[in-house]
Amino acid sequence: MVTHSLDKAGGIETLEKAIAVIEENIKRAGGGLTVKMKPRAVSETDDLELAQLMAKVERENAEVSGDEEDEEAIAGPDDD
């Protein structure tokens, strides 16, 4: 969950309240919620570092020439 706020404390408090309401509704339906990371304020530098990391991961996961199998090997030479 991501949000923008000019008031750090207010933004964090709002997210914590939202998480509590979501958790209450999920539990009422018989489910469970695990919060992996509590809400926190990040700086513009943190945002830039995250964007760079995501771009790096995307580049590493991008298909490169030669990743796909040869179609003839899959279909076989007699399957024209």
C-alpha positions in Angstrom: 0.0 0.0 0.0 1.4 3.4 -1.0 0.1 6.8 -0.2 1.4 10.4 -0.3 1.0 12.8 2.6 2.4 16.2 3.6 1.9 15.2 7.3 4.2 12.2 8.1 2.6 11.3 11.4 -0.9 11.8 10.1 -0.2 9.7 7.0 1.2 6.8 9.1 -1.7 7.0 11.5 -4.2 6.9 8.7 -2.5 3.8 7.2 -2.4 2.1 10.6 -6.1 2.7 11.0 -6.8 1.4 7.5 -4.8 -1.8 8.2 -6.7 -2.3 11.5 -10.1 -2.0 9.6 -8.9 -4.3 6.9 -7.6 -6.9 9.4 -10.9 -6.8 11.3 -12.9 -7.5 8.2 -10.7 -10.3 7.1 -10.8 -11.9 10.5 -14.6 -11.6 10.6 -14.6 -13.5 7.3 -12.5 -16.3 8.8 -9.2 -15.2 7.3 -5.9 -13.8 8.6 -3.7 -10.9 7.8 0.1 -10.6 8.2 1.6 -7.2 8.0 5.1 -7.7 6.6 6.2 -4.1 7.2 4.5 -1.4 9.3 3.7 1.9 7.6 6.7 4.3 7.6 7.7 7.5 6.0 10.2 7.4 3.2 12.2 10.2 1.6 12.6 11.1 -2.0 16.0 9.3 -1.9 14.3 6.1 -0.7 11.8 6.4 -3.6 14.7 6.8 -6.2 16.6 3.9 -4.8 13.5 1.7 -5.0 12.9 2.8 -8.6 16.5 2.0 -9.5 16.3 -1.4 -7.8 13.0 -2.2 -9.6 14.5 -1.2 -12.9 17.5 -3.4 -12.3 15.3 -6.4 -11.4 13.2 -5.8 -14.5 16.3 -5.7 -16.7 17.6 -8.9 -15.2 14.3 -10.7 -15.7 13.8 -9.5 -19.3 14.0 -12.2 -21.9 17.1 -12.1 -24.0 17.6 -13.6 -27.4 18.1 -17.4 -27.1 15.8 -17.8 -24.1 13.0 -19.3 -26.1 13.3 -22.8 -27.4 13.6 -23.5 -31.1 10.1 -24.1 -32.4 11.2 -26.8 -34.7 12.7 -28.7 -31.8 9.3 -28.5 -30.0 7.1 -29.4 -33.0 9.5 -31.9 -34.4 10.9 -32.0 -38.0 7.9 -34.0 -39.4 5.1 -31.7 -38.0 5.0 -29.2 -40.9 
